[in-house]
Amino acid sequence: MLPGRGHHHVLKKLLQAAGVPPWLRARLPLFYVDHELVAVADRWVCAPYLAGDGEEGRKCVWELPVVAVGAPEKAR
């Protein structure tokens, strides 16, 4: 369950509503604890796993890999 929301959400619907392109959806890392989805890349964390006031927490930062465009071809 996401913070501030009273019910569970289908991941596909969340990604669509956030405007995440289909090709990127399959690349987002999903984080699980005991087979329960707890975070989606650096976009969402389920409420029970958020650090509370005064608690130490961790932050996930996810970046797309850089792809070289126009890289020279290998010599034959």
HELIX and SHEET records of a PDB file:
HELIX    1   1 LEU A   11  ALA A   17  1                                   7    
HELIX    2   2 PRO A   22  ARG A   25  1                                   4    
HELIX    3   3 ALA A   47  TYR A   49  5                                   3    
SHEET    1   A 3 LEU A  30  VAL A  33  0                                        
SHEET    2   A 3 GLU A  36  VAL A  40 -1                                        
SHEET    3   A 3 TRP A  44  VAL A  45 -1                                        
END                                                                             
